[in-house]
Amino acid sequence: MTVSAGPGAVAHRLREGMAGGVLSFPLTSFRDDGTLDPDGFRAYVADRLAASPGAVFPACGTGEFFSLDEDEYRQVVTVAVEEAAGRVPVVAGIGYGWAQAARFARIAEDAGADALLVLPHYLVAAPQDGLVAQLEQIAARTRLPLIAYQRGQVAFTAASLVRIAALPGVIGLKDGHSDLDRLQRLTLAAPEDFLFFNGAATAEIQARAYATVGVPAYSSAVHAFAPEIADAFFAALRDDDHGTVDTLLRGFYVPLVELRDRVPGYAVSLVKAAARLRGHRVGPVRAPLTDPSPADLAALTALLTAGLDLVGAAL
């Protein structure tokens, strides 16, 4: 079992990575019959890492965490750790109730992950005391640092943020609500060294808005299939090149979101289809997600070709 670095050291590495590149959430590779394809995943993760992300987050939402059993999860995290080889932090997704989340946490710890992203718990709405208790229970059962993820039924108040930030090992928050009023209150209530990043679907759409409340870092689903576009956008945003930012938003990101919003689950399905179009061995999505229709796949192909052309790349 690998002994992880302390929370402070991991947070420092993540902060440095977040300042230098987007956060990569790799897809999980499946064969056509729906079984896990570890070799395909290894090749795919190696390709993502070659594009120099700030960190890699295997087995999270884009990686279809909720469709993986424990053995598949172990293989996915192990491959990501082996391929990263210490170059960037590896943050594995965990979820469900705290008891099951702790089981996944132990697997990730044994596999050598650097930290954990605590995905929103299953199904039920919960009061603030319960949201805090969920993280308390998980933190008590792992040595790995935790990043909370607020989305769906999970939304922390500023008072709760102070409580979770005081827990040993809780180092940050991923936000998927895009409620900038609430988020500003959270950033002001948090300790100075607490990490925040934009985890909205197609986060680039709101990246400038998030930056205005002190949250410039973001995850990028586009990096999963077109790092050329994702990196060009990141560089333009960093350099205050608003002309390029607007060109990429108008010519690629906004049309992508409009296509994504046609069918529930396309936030993952379109990403996986686009990766297949680029020649990556990622396979289909697992039910209950569905792969894009022929018409939507044709629209995606045209959009991806146009987006790559904007940054001087080709399909």
Phi and psi in degrees as GROMACS dihedral restraints (atoms count N, CA, C in turn):
[ dihedral_restraints ]
;  ai    aj    ak    al  type     phi  dphi    fc
    3     4     5     6     1   -80.3    20    10
    4     5     6     7     1   132.1    20    10
    6     7     8     9     1   -88.5    20    10
    7     8     9    10     1   119.0    20    10
    9    10    11    12     1   -75.7    20    10
   10    11    12    13     1   160.1    20    10
   12    13    14    15     1   -68.3    20    10
   13    14    15    16     1   160.4    20    10
   15    16    17    18     1   -66.2    20    10
   16    17    18    19     1   163.4    20    10
   18    19    20    21     1   -55.2    20    10
   19    20    21    22     1   -40.1    20    10
   21    22    23    24     1   -63.3    20    10
   22    23    24    25     1   -43.1    20    10
   24    25    26    27     1   -67.1    20    10
   25    26    27    28     1   -40.3    20    10
   27    28    29    30     1   -65.5    20    10
   28    29    30    31     1   -43.6    20    10
   30    31    32    33     1   -60.2    20    10
   31    32    33    34     1   -39.5    20    10
   33    34    35    36     1   -63.4    20    10
   34    35    36    37     1   -44.5    20    10
   36    37    38    39     1   -64.1    20    10
   37    38    39    40     1   -41.1    20    10
   39    40    41    42     1   -65.0    20    10
   40    41    42    43     1   -41.0    20    10
   42    43    44    45     1   -61.7    20    10
   43    44    45    46     1   -43.6    20    10
   45    46    47    48     1   -63.2    20    10
   46    47    48    49     1   -43.9    20    10
   48    49    50    51     1   -63.8    20    10
   49    50    51    52     1   -41.3    20    10
   51    52    53    54     1   -65.9    20    10
   52    53    54    55     1   -28.3    20    10
   54    55    56    57     1   -77.0    20    10
   55    56    57    58     1   -22.3    20    10
   57    58    59    60     1  -104.5    20    10
   58    59    60    61     1    -9.7    20    10
   60    61    62    63     1  -172.8    20    10
   61    62    63    64     1   171.7    20    10
   63    64    65    66     1   -75.0    20    10
   64    65    66    67     1   162.0    20    10
   66    67    68    69     1   -92.1    20    10
   67    68    69    70     1   126.8    20    10
   69    70    71    72     1   -97.5    20    10
   70    71    72    73     1   128.4    20    10
   72    73    74    75     1  -116.3    20    10
   73    74    75    76     1    89.7    20    10
   75    76    77    78     1   -68.8    20    10
   76    77    78    79     1   147.1    20    10
   78    79    80    81     1   -69.2    20    10
   79    80    81    82     1   155.5    20    10
   81    82    83    84     1   -98.9    20    10
   82    83    84    85     1   130.5    20    10
   84    85    86    87     1   -83.5    20    10
   85    86    87    88     1   129.1    20    10
   87    88    89    90     1  -122.4    20    10
   88    89    90    91     1   151.0    20    10
   90    91    92    93     1   -78.5    20    10
   91    92    93    94     1   172.5    20    10
   93    94    95    96     1   -62.2    20    10
   94    95    96    97     1   -25.7    20    10
   96    97    98    99     1   -86.7    20    10
   97    98    99   100     1     4.7    20    10
   99   100   101   102     1    91.2    20    10
  100   101   102   103     1    -4.6    20    10
  102   103   104   105     1   -80.2    20    10
  103   104   105   106     1   156.5    20    10
  105   106   107   108     1   -64.8    20    10
  106   107   108   109     1   140.2    20    10
  108   109   110   111     1  -116.2    20    10
  109   110   111   112     1    85.5    20    10
  111   112   113   114     1   -61.5    20    10
  112   113   114   115     1   -37.9    20    10
  114   115   116   117     1   -67.3    20    10
  115   116   117   118     1   -41.8    20    10
  117   118   119   120     1   -61.6    20    10
  118   119   120   121     1   -40.9    20    10
  120   121   122   123     1   -64.5    20    10
  121   122   123   124     1   -39.9    20    10
  123   124   125   126     1   -61.1    20    10
  124   125   126   127     1   -46.8    20    10
  126   127   128   129     1   -63.1    20    10
  127   128   129   130     1   -39.7    20    10
  129   130   131   132     1   -67.2    20    10
  130   131   132   133     1   -44.8    20    10
  132   133   134   135     1   -64.1    20    10
  133   134   135   136     1   -40.1    20    10
  135   136   137   138     1   -58.8    20    10
  136   137   138   139     1   -39.5    20    10
  138   139   140   141     1   -68.1    20    10
  139   140   141   142     1   -39.5    20    10
  141   142   143   144     1   -62.8    20    10
  142   143   144   145     1   -43.3    20    10
  144   145   146   147     1   -66.3    20    10
  145   146   147   148     1   -31.0    20    10
  147   148   149   150     1   -64.2    20    10
  148   149   150   151     1   -20.6    20    10
  150   151   152   153     1   -88.1    20    10
  151   152   153   154     1     8.0    20    10
  153   154   155   156     1    58.5    20    10
  154   155   156   157     1    57.7    20    10
  156   157   158   159     1   -72.5    20    10
  157   158   159   160     1   166.9    20    10
  159   160   161   162     1   -74.9    20    10
  160   161   162   163     1   -27.7    20    10
  162   163   164   165     1  -166.9    20    10
  163   164   165   166     1   164.2    20    10
  165   166   167   168     1  -123.0    20    10
  166   167   168   169     1   134.0    20    10
  168   169   170   171     1  -119.8    20    10
  169   170   171   172     1    85.1    20    10
  171   172   173   174     1   -77.1    20    10
  172   173   174   175     1   157.1    20    10
  174   175   176   177     1    56.4    20    10
  175   176   177   178     1    44.3    20    10
  177   178   179   180     1  -111.4    20    10
  178   179   180   181     1  -155.8    20    10
  180   181   182   183     1   -61.1    20    10
  181   182   183   184     1   -49.2    20    10
  183   184   185   186     1   -64.1    20    10
  184   185   186   187     1   -27.7    20    10
  186   187   188   189     1   -87.4    20    10
  187   188   189   190     1    12.4    20    10
  189   190   191   192     1    55.7    20    10
  190   191   192   193     1    46.7    20    10
  192   193   194   195     1   -50.0    20    10
  193   194   195   196     1   -43.4    20    10
  195   196   197   198     1   -72.5    20    10
  196   197   198   199     1    -3.3    20    10
  198   199   200   201     1  -103.3    20    10
  199   200   201   202     1     0.5    20    10
  201   202   203   204     1   -96.4    20    10
  202   203   204   205     1   137.6    20    10
  204   205   206   207     1   -85.4    20    10
  205   206   207   208     1   176.5    20    10
  207   208   209   210     1   -65.9    20    10
  208   209   210   211     1   -37.4    20    10
  210   211   212   213     1   -68.1    20    10
  211   212   213   214     1   -41.2    20    10
  213   214   215   216     1   -63.4    20    10
  214   215   216   217     1   -42.3    20    10
  216   217   218   219     1   -58.5    20    10
  217   218   219   220     1   -44.8    20    10
  219   220   221   222     1   -57.9    20    10
  220   221   222   223     1   -44.7    20    10
  222   223   224   225     1   -64.8    20    10
  223   224   225   226     1   -42.5    20    10
  225   226   227   228     1   -62.9    20    10
  226   227   228   229     1   -48.6    20    10
  228   229   230   231     1   -67.0    20    10
  229   230   231   232     1   -40.4    20    10
  231   232   233   234     1   -60.3    20    10
  232   233   234   235     1   -46.4    20    10
  234   235   236   237     1   -61.0    20    10
  235   236   237   238     1   -44.0    20    10
  237   238   239   240     1   -61.8    20    10
  238   239   240   241     1   -42.0    20    10
  240   241   242   243     1   -65.0    20    10
  241   242   243   244     1   -44.3    20    10
  243   244   245   246     1   -62.7    20    10
  244   245   246   247     1   -42.8    20    10
  246   247   248   249     1   -72.7    20    10
  247   248   249   250     1   -36.5    20    10
  249   250   251   252     1   -66.6    20    10
  250   251   252   253     1   -37.3    20    10
  252   253   254   255     1    49.9    20    10
  253   254   255   256     1    37.7    20    10
  255   256   257   258     1    81.4    20    10
  256   257   258   259     1    -1.4    20    10
  258   259   260   261     1   -70.1    20    10
  259   260   261   262     1   -38.2    20    10
  261   262   263   264     1  -137.5    20    10
  262   263   264   265     1   156.6    20    10
  264   265   266   267     1   -63.8    20    10
  265   266   267   268     1   144.8    20    10
  267   268   269   270     1  -112.0    20    10
  268   269   270   271     1   117.9    20    10
  270   271   272   273     1  -116.2    20    10
  271   272   273   274     1   110.3    20    10
  273   274   275   276     1   -90.2    20    10
  274   275   276   277     1   144.3    20    10
  276   277   278   279     1   -78.0    20    10
  277   278   279   280     1   143.3    20    10
  279   280   281   282     1  -135.6    20    10
  280   281   282   283     1   161.6    20    10
  282   283   284   285     1  -172.4    20    10
  283   284   285   286     1  -163.0    20    10
  285   286   287   288     1    73.0    20    10
  286   287   288   289     1  -156.5    20    10
  288   289   290   291     1   -71.1    20    10
  289   290   291   292     1   169.5    20    10
  291   292   293   294     1   -63.6    20    10
  292   293   294   295     1   -31.1    20    10
  294   295   296   297     1   -66.1    20    10
  295   296   297   298     1   -45.4    20    10
  297   298   299   300     1   -71.9    20    10
  298   299   300   301     1   -37.4    20    10
  300   301   302   303     1   -59.2    20    10
  301   302   303   304     1   -38.4    20    10
  303   304   305   306     1   -65.7    20    10
  304   305   306   307     1   -34.0    20    10
  306   307   308   309     1   -63.4    20    10
  307   308   309   310     1   -46.0    20    10
  309   310   311   312     1   -64.9    20    10
  310   311   312   313     1   -35.8    20    10
  312   313   314   315     1   -61.3    20    10
  313   314   315   316     1   -41.5    20    10
  315   316   317   318     1   -64.7    20    10
  316   317   318   319     1   -39.0    20    10
  318   319   320   321     1   -63.2    20    10
  319   320   321   322     1   -46.5    20    10
  321   322   323   324     1   -63.5    20    10
  322   323   324   325     1   -38.9    20    10
  324   325   326   327     1   -63.2    20    10
  325   326   327   328     1   -45.4    20    10
  327   328   329   330     1   -63.7    20    10
  328   329   330   331     1   -32.1    20    10
  330   331   332   333     1   -78.2    20    10
  331   332   333   334     1   -11.3    20    10
  333   334   335   336     1    97.8    20    10
  334   335   336   337     1    15.7    20    10
  336   337   338   339     1   -62.8    20    10
  337   338   339   340     1   154.3    20    10
  339   340   341   342     1   -89.7    20    10
  340   341   342   343     1   -28.6    20    10
  342   343   344   345     1  -161.4    20    10
  343   344   345   346     1   177.2    20    10
  345   346   347   348     1  -131.9    20    10
  346   347   348   349     1   139.8    20    10
  348   349   350   351     1  -102.8    20    10
  349   350   351   352     1   117.5    20    10
  351   352   353   354     1   -87.2    20    10
  352   353   354   355     1   101.7    20    10
  354   355   356   357     1   -70.1    20    10
  355   356   357   358     1   155.6    20    10
  357   358   359   360     1   -53.8    20    10
  358   359   360   361     1   138.5    20    10
  360   361   362   363     1   -65.8    20    10
  361   362   363   364     1   167.2    20    10
  363   364   365   366     1   -74.1    20    10
  364   365   366   367     1   125.9    20    10
  366   367   368   369     1    70.5    20    10
  367   368   369   370     1   -59.9    20    10
  369   370   371   372     1   -88.2    20    10
  370   371   372   373     1   146.7    20    10
  372   373   374   375     1   -74.6    20    10
  373   374   375   376     1   153.8    20    10
  375   376   377   378     1  -145.8    20    10
  376   377   378   379     1   151.1    20    10
  378   379   380   381     1   -73.1    20    10
  379   380   381   382     1   168.9    20    10
  381   382   383   384     1   -59.5    20    10
  382   383   384   385     1   -40.3    20    10
  384   385   386   387     1   -59.9    20    10
  385   386   387   388     1   -37.0    20    10
  387   388   389   390     1   -70.4    20    10
  388   389   390   391     1   -38.7    20    10
  390   391   392   393     1   -62.6    20    10
  391   392   393   394     1   -40.7    20    10
  393   394   395   396     1   -67.5    20    10
  394   395   396   397     1   -43.3    20    10
  396   397   398   399     1   -61.6    20    10
  397   398   399   400     1   -36.2    20    10
  399   400   401   402     1   -55.9    20    10
  400   401   402   403     1   -47.4    20    10
  402   403   404   405     1   -70.9    20    10
  403   404   405   406     1   -34.9    20    10
  405   406   407   408     1   -58.9    20    10
  406   407   408   409     1   -45.6    20    10
  408   409   410   411     1   -65.4    20    10
  409   410   411   412     1   -41.6    20    10
  411   412   413   414     1   -68.7    20    10
  412   413   414   415     1   -45.2    20    10
  414   415   416   417     1   -60.1    20    10
  415   416   417   418     1   -31.7    20    10
  417   418   419   420     1   -73.0    20    10
  418   419   420   421     1   -10.7    20    10
  420   421   422   423     1  -118.4    20    10
  421   422   423   424     1    10.4    20    10
  423   424   425   426     1  -147.2    20    10
  424   425   426   427     1   151.3    20    10
  426   427   428   429     1   -90.0    20    10
  427   428   429   430     1    -8.0    20    10
  429   430   431   432     1   -81.4    20    10
  430   431   432   433     1   142.8    20    10
  432   433   434   435     1   -63.3    20    10
  433   434   435   436     1   150.9    20    10
  435   436   437   438     1  -116.4    20    10
  436   437   438   439     1   140.9    20    10
  438   439   440   441     1  -116.3    20    10
  439   440   441   442     1   121.9    20    10
  441   442   443   444     1   -78.5    20    10
  442   443   444   445     1   151.1    20    10
  444   445   446   447     1  -125.8    20    10
  445   446   447   448     1   112.3    20    10
  447   448   449   450     1   -99.5    20    10
  448   449   450   451     1   120.9    20    10
  450   451   452   453     1  -166.5    20    10
  451   452   453   454     1   157.7    20    10
  453   454   455   456     1    58.9    20    10
  454   455   456   457     1  -122.7    20    10
  456   457   458   459     1   -81.6    20    10
  457   458   459   460     1     0.2    20    10
  459   460   461   462     1  -106.4    20    10
  460   461   462   463     1   118.5    20    10
  462   463   464   465     1  -149.8    20    10
  463   464   465   466     1   115.9    20    10
  465   466   467   468     1   -88.2    20    10
  466   467   468   469     1   143.3    20    10
  468   469   470   471     1   -82.7    20    10
  469   470   471   472     1   167.7    20    10
  471   472   473   474     1   -60.5    20    10
  472   473   474   475     1   -39.5    20    10
  474   475   476   477     1   -63.6    20    10
  475   476   477   478     1   -40.1    20    10
  477   478   479   480     1   -69.9    20    10
  478   479   480   481     1   -35.0    20    10
  480   481   482   483     1   -59.8    20    10
  481   482   483   484     1   -42.1    20    10
  483   484   485   486     1   -59.8    20    10
  484   485   486   487     1   -40.5    20    10
  486   487   488   489     1   -67.4    20    10
  487   488   489   490     1   -43.8    20    10
  489   490   491   492     1   -73.8    20    10
  490   491   492   493     1   -31.5    20    10
  492   493   494   495     1   -66.4    20    10
  493   494   495   496     1   -22.9    20    10
  495   496   497   498     1   -83.4    20    10
  496   497   498   499     1   -10.3    20    10
  498   499   500   501     1   -71.9    20    10
  499   500   501   502     1   137.6    20    10
  501   502   503   504     1   -58.7    20    10
  502   503   504   505     1   124.8    20    10
  504   505   506   507     1    96.2    20    10
  505   506   507   508     1   -14.5    20    10
  507   508   509   510     1   -85.7    20    10
  508   509   510   511     1   116.4    20    10
  510   511   512   513     1  -115.4    20    10
  511   512   513   514     1    -9.1    20    10
  513   514   515   516     1  -171.9    20    10
  514   515   516   517     1   178.9    20    10
  516   517   518   519     1  -140.3    20    10
  517   518   519   520     1   130.5    20    10
  519   520   521   522     1   -98.9    20    10
  520   521   522   523     1   129.6    20    10
  522   523   524   525     1  -109.2    20    10
  523   524   525   526     1   126.7    20    10
  525   526   527   528     1  -118.1    20    10
  526   527   528   529     1    10.3    20    10
  528   529   530   531     1   -90.8    20    10
  529   530   531   532     1   -29.3    20    10
  531   532   533   534     1    61.7    20    10
  532   533   534   535     1    28.2    20    10
  534   535   536   537     1   -93.4    20    10
  535   536   537   538     1    94.7    20    10
  537   538   539   540     1   -69.9    20    10
  538   539   540   541     1   -27.7    20    10
  540   541   542   543     1   -62.0    20    10
  541   542   543   544     1   -51.4    20    10
  543   544   545   546     1   -63.0    20    10
  544   545   546   547     1   -42.5    20    10
  546   547   548   549     1   -64.1    20    10
  547   548   549   550     1   -39.7    20    10
  549   550   551   552     1   -60.2    20    10
  550   551   552   553     1   -40.4    20    10
  552   553   554   555     1   -63.0    20    10
  553   554   555   556     1   -37.7    20    10
  555   556   557   558     1   -67.3    20    10
  556   557   558   559     1   -44.6    20    10
  558   559   560   561     1   -64.8    20    10
  559   560   561   562     1   -34.8    20    10
  561   562   563   564     1   -72.5    20    10
  562   563   564   565     1   -28.8    20    10
  564   565   566   567     1   -83.0    20    10
  565   566   567   568     1   -20.3    20    10
  567   568   569   570     1   -78.8    20    10
  568   569   570   571     1   156.0    20    10
  570   571   572   573     1   -59.8    20    10
  571   572   573   574     1   156.5    20    10
  573   574   575   576     1   -60.6    20    10
  574   575   576   577     1   -33.3    20    10
  576   577   578   579     1   -92.4    20    10
  577   578   579   580     1     6.6    20    10
  579   580   581   582     1   -74.6    20    10
  580   581   582   583     1   137.1    20    10
  582   583   584   585     1   -89.2    20    10
  583   584   585   586     1   139.1    20    10
  585   586   587   588     1  -130.2    20    10
  586   587   588   589     1   142.7    20    10
  588   589   590   591     1  -149.0    20    10
  589   590   591   592     1   153.7    20    10
  591   592   593   594     1   -77.0    20    10
  592   593   594   595     1   115.3    20    10
  594   595   596   597     1  -117.3    20    10
  595   596   597   598     1    26.7    20    10
  597   598   599   600     1   -67.2    20    10
  598   599   600   601     1   153.8    20    10
  600   601   602   603     1   -62.1    20    10
  601   602   603   604     1   132.0    20    10
  603   604   605   606     1    49.4    20    10
  604   605   606   607     1    66.8    20    10
  606   607   608   609     1   -62.4    20    10
  607   608   609   610     1   -24.7    20    10
  609   610   611   612     1   -60.2    20    10
  610   611   612   613     1   -30.3    20    10
  612   613   614   615     1   -55.9    20    10
  613   614   615   616     1   -36.3    20    10
  615   616   617   618     1  -112.3    20    10
  616   617   618   619     1    13.3    20    10
  618   619   620   621     1   -62.0    20    10
  619   620   621   622     1   -41.3    20    10
  621   622   623   624     1   -66.1    20    10
  622   623   624   625     1   -39.3    20    10
  624   625   626   627     1   -65.1    20    10
  625   626   627   628     1   -43.4    20    10
  627   628   629   630     1   -60.3    20    10
  628   629   630   631     1   -39.8    20    10
  630   631   632   633     1   -61.9    20    10
  631   632   633   634     1   -29.8    20    10
  633   634   635   636     1   -68.2    20    10
  634   635   636   637     1   -20.6    20    10
  636   637   638   639     1  -105.7    20    10
  637   638   639   640     1    19.5    20    10
  639   640   641   642     1    86.9    20    10
  640   641   642   643     1    21.6    20    10
  642   643   644   645     1  -126.6    20    10
  643   644   645   646     1    79.1    20    10
  645   646   647   648     1   -80.8    20    10
  646   647   648   649     1   -22.1    20    10
  648   649   650   651     1   -77.7    20    10
  649   650   651   652     1   148.1    20    10
  651   652   653   654     1  -154.7    20    10
  652   653   654   655     1   155.9    20    10
  654   655   656   657     1   -87.4    20    10
  655   656   657   658     1   153.2    20    10
  657   658   659   660     1  -133.7    20    10
  658   659   660   661     1   110.0    20    10
  660   661   662   663     1   -67.7    20    10
  661   662   663   664     1   -30.1    20    10
  663   664   665   666     1   -64.1    20    10
  664   665   666   667     1   -31.2    20    10
  666   667   668   669     1   -60.1    20    10
  667   668   669   670     1   -22.9    20    10
  669   670   671   672     1   -69.6    20    10
  670   671   672   673     1   -17.8    20    10
  672   673   674   675     1  -137.7    20    10
  673   674   675   676     1   -19.6    20    10
  675   676   677   678     1  -143.0    20    10
  676   677   678   679     1    70.7    20    10
  678   679   680   681     1   -60.4    20    10
  679   680   681   682     1   -23.2    20    10
  681   682   683   684     1   -61.5    20    10
  682   683   684   685     1   -42.4    20    10
  684   685   686   687     1   -72.4    20    10
  685   686   687   688     1   -45.8    20    10
  687   688   689   690     1   -60.2    20    10
  688   689   690   691     1   -42.6    20    10
  690   691   692   693     1   -71.2    20    10
  691   692   693   694     1   -36.4    20    10
  693   694   695   696     1   -64.4    20    10
  694   695   696   697     1   -40.6    20    10
  696   697   698   699     1   -65.8    20    10
  697   698   699   700     1   -45.6    20    10
  699   700   701   702     1   -58.7    20    10
  700   701   702   703     1   -45.1    20    10
  702   703   704   705     1   -64.7    20    10
  703   704   705   706     1   -41.6    20    10
  705   706   707   708     1   -65.0    20    10
  706   707   708   709     1   -41.1    20    10
  708   709   710   711     1   -64.7    20    10
  709   710   711   712     1   -44.9    20    10
  711   712   713   714     1   -60.4    20    10
  712   713   714   715     1   -38.1    20    10
  714   715   716   717     1   -91.9    20    10
  715   716   717   718     1     8.5    20    10
  717   718   719   720     1    57.1    20    10
  718   719   720   721     1    34.9    20    10
  720   721   722   723     1   -88.6    20    10
  721   722   723   724     1    78.5    20    10
  723   724   725   726     1   -68.4    20    10
  724   725   726   727     1   -25.9    20    10
  726   727   728   729     1   -62.9    20    10
  727   728   729   730     1   -46.2    20    10
  729   730   731   732     1   -67.7    20    10
  730   731   732   733     1   -40.6    20    10
  732   733   734   735     1   -57.2    20    10
  733   734   735   736     1   -47.8    20    10
  735   736   737   738     1   -65.5    20    10
  736   737   738   739     1   -38.7    20    10
  738   739   740   741     1   -61.8    20    10
  739   740   741   742     1   -43.9    20    10
  741   742   743   744     1   -70.5    20    10
  742   743   744   745     1   -35.6    20    10
  744   745   746   747     1   -65.0    20    10
  745   746   747   748     1   -48.2    20    10
  747   748   749   750     1   -68.1    20    10
  748   749   750   751     1   -43.0    20    10
  750   751   752   753     1   -85.3    20    10
  751   752   753   754     1   -17.3    20    10
  753   754   755   756     1  -137.5    20    10
  754   755   756   757     1   -57.3    20    10
  756   757   758   759     1   -67.6    20    10
  757   758   759   760     1   -45.1    20    10
  759   760   761   762     1   -64.4    20    10
  760   761   762   763     1   -46.6    20    10
  762   763   764   765     1   -60.5    20    10
  763   764   765   766     1   -33.8    20    10
  765   766   767   768     1   -64.0    20    10
  766   767   768   769     1   -43.3    20    10
  768   769   770   771     1   -64.5    20    10
  769   770   771   772     1   -39.4    20    10
  771   772   773   774     1   -63.5    20    10
  772   773   774   775     1   -38.3    20    10
  774   775   776   777     1   -69.5    20    10
  775   776   777   778     1   -42.3    20    10
  777   778   779   780     1   -58.7    20    10
  778   779   780   781     1   -37.4    20    10
  780   781   782   783     1   -78.4    20    10
  781   782   783   784     1    -2.0    20    10
  783   784   785   786     1   -68.4    20    10
  784   785   786   787     1   -35.5    20    10
  786   787   788   789     1  -137.5    20    10
  787   788   789   790     1   132.5    20    10
  789   790   791   792     1   -56.6    20    10
  790   791   792   793     1   137.3    20    10
  792   793   794   795     1    91.2    20    10
  793   794   795   796     1    -8.1    20    10
  795   796   797   798     1   -66.7    20    10
  796   797   798   799     1   -16.7    20    10
  798   799   800   801     1   -59.0    20    10
  799   800   801   802     1   -25.9    20    10
  801   802   803   804     1  -103.2    20    10
  802   803   804   805     1   -44.7    20    10
  804   805   806   807     1   -61.1    20    10
  805   806   807   808     1   -42.2    20    10
  807   808   809   810     1   -67.5    20    10
  808   809   810   811     1   -38.0    20    10
  810   811   812   813     1   -61.7    20    10
  811   812   813   814     1   -43.7    20    10
  813   814   815   816     1   -68.2    20    10
  814   815   816   817     1   -40.2    20    10
  816   817   818   819     1   -63.4    20    10
  817   818   819   820     1   -40.6    20    10
  819   820   821   822     1   -65.2    20    10
  820   821   822   823     1   -37.9    20    10
  822   823   824   825     1   -63.6    20    10
  823   824   825   826     1   -39.1    20    10
  825   826   827   828     1   -63.4    20    10
  826   827   828   829     1   -38.6    20    10
  828   829   830   831     1   -61.7    20    10
  829   830   831   832     1   -29.5    20    10
  831   832   833   834     1   -85.5    20    10
  832   833   834   835     1     3.0    20    10
  834   835   836   837     1    91.3    20    10
  835   836   837   838     1    11.4    20    10
  837   838   839   840     1   -84.7    20    10
  838   839   840   841     1   142.0    20    10
  840   841   842   843     1   -88.1    20    10
  841   842   843   844     1    76.4    20    10
  843   844   845   846     1  -111.5    20    10
  844   845   846   847     1   -18.5    20    10
  846   847   848   849     1    72.5    20    10
  847   848   849   850     1  -168.3    20    10
  849   850   851   852     1   -82.0    20    10
  850   851   852   853     1   170.9    20    10
  852   853   854   855     1   -81.5    20    10
  853   854   855   856     1   161.0    20    10
  855   856   857   858     1   -95.0    20    10
  856   857   858   859     1   146.1    20    10
  858   859   860   861     1   -57.9    20    10
  859   860   861   862     1   143.4    20    10
  861   862   863   864     1   -85.9    20    10
  862   863   864   865     1     1.1    20    10
  864   865   866   867     1   -70.8    20    10
  865   866   867   868     1   157.6    20    10
  867   868   869   870     1  -130.4    20    10
  868   869   870   871     1   148.0    20    10
  870   871   872   873     1   -73.1    20    10
  871   872   873   874     1   157.1    20    10
  873   874   875   876     1   -61.4    20    10
  874   875   876   877     1   149.8    20    10
  876   877   878   879     1   -66.6    20    10
  877   878   879   880     1   160.7    20    10
  879   880   881   882     1   -54.5    20    10
  880   881   882   883     1   -41.2    20    10
  882   883   884   885     1   -64.9    20    10
  883   884   885   886     1   -42.3    20    10
  885   886   887   888     1   -71.3    20    10
  886   887   888   889     1   -32.6    20    10
  888   889   890   891     1   -66.0    20    10
  889   890   891   892     1   -39.6    20    10
  891   892   893   894     1   -63.7    20    10
  892   893   894   895     1   -41.0    20    10
  894   895   896   897     1   -65.0    20    10
  895   896   897   898     1   -39.4    20    10
  897   898   899   900     1   -64.3    20    10
  898   899   900   901     1   -42.0    20    10
  900   901   902   903     1   -60.9    20    10
  901   902   903   904     1   -45.5    20    10
  903   904   905   906     1   -64.1    20    10
  904   905   906   907     1   -42.1    20    10
  906   907   908   909     1   -66.5    20    10
  907   908   909   910     1   -43.0    20    10
  909   910   911   912     1   -64.2    20    10
  910   911   912   913     1   -41.4    20    10
  912   913   914   915     1   -60.3    20    10
  913   914   915   916     1   -43.8    20    10
  915   916   917   918     1   -66.0    20    10
  916   917   918   919     1   -41.5    20    10
  918   919   920   921     1   -64.6    20    10
  919   920   921   922     1   -42.1    20    10
  921   922   923   924     1   -65.0    20    10
  922   923   924   925     1   -37.1    20    10
  924   925   926   927     1   -62.8    20    10
  925   926   927   928     1   -33.9    20    10
  927   928   929   930     1   -61.8    20    10
  928   929   930   931     1   -28.3    20    10
  930   931   932   933     1  -109.9    20    10
  931   932   933   934     1    14.1    20    10
  933   934   935   936     1    75.0    20    10
  934   935   936   937     1    28.0    20    10
  936   937   938   939     1  -119.1    20    10
  937   938   939   940     1   171.5    20    10
  939   940   941   942     1  -131.2    20    10
  940   941   942   943     1   155.5    20    10
